[in-house]
Amino acid sequence: MTRADFSLEYSLAAIERPSCPKCGGQMLFTGMVLGPPGFDIRSFECVARNHAEKVLVGTNMMGWINSSGLRPPS
């Protein structure tokens, strides 16, 4: 990989993959790590163009934790 770009993207769902800025093809998901609270850092790669990107994705985890449907075990 020649370089990794880092961008902020809130709209990516779990299965959505960005397009390669070099060739326009759909990039492959290559991994995910925890980011700052409420975010994941997802890695994508375009094999055809030897290009990689990292995308910061909001997880909306706090909305789930604070939801009324979440209950402690009884």
N, C-alpha and C positions, 0 to 999 in steps of 0.2 A: 504494500500500500504506500502510495506516495505521500499522503497527508490525511489528517483527520480534521474535519470542520465540526464546530460545535454550535448548535442553534437551539432556540427555545421554541417548542411547538406544543400547544395545548390540545390540538384536535386529533392527534393520532390515537386511534383505538388500538387494542391489543394486537390486531392482525393487520393493520394498515402499514404499508411500507412506502417510504418516499421514493420519488423518481430520481435517478441519477442526474445531476446537473450537467454532466458532460455528454451523455448519450440519450437521456430521456427514458431509459429502461428502468424497470422496477428493481430496486436494490434488495439484497438478501438480508434478512435479520440475522445477526451474528452473536448477539448477546445482550444482557441487561444487568445492570448493577443498581443498587439503591443510590439515590441522589440525596439532595437536601430533603428535609421533612416534607412529605407530600409529593415527591417527584421521583421518577426513575430516569436513569440514563441508558438509552437504548443505542446499540451499535448496529450500523448497516454497512454493507459493502457491495460495490459493483465490480464483479469479477472481470467483465469485459473491458472496463476502463481503469482498473487498478485504483479505485477511489473508495475512500471510507468516510463515513460521517457518524457523529454522535449527536443524538437528539435528546433534549431534556423534556420529559413528558409529565404533565400533572397527573397524579393518580387519583385525586379526589378521595383519598383514604379518610380524611377527617370527616367528610360527610357521612361515610359509612359508619365510622366509630361513634359519631354523635347521633346516629339515627335511632328512632324509637324502637325499631325492630331488634336491636342488638341487646341481648340480655346475658347476665353472668350465668354460669352453670348452676343448677340447683341440686 
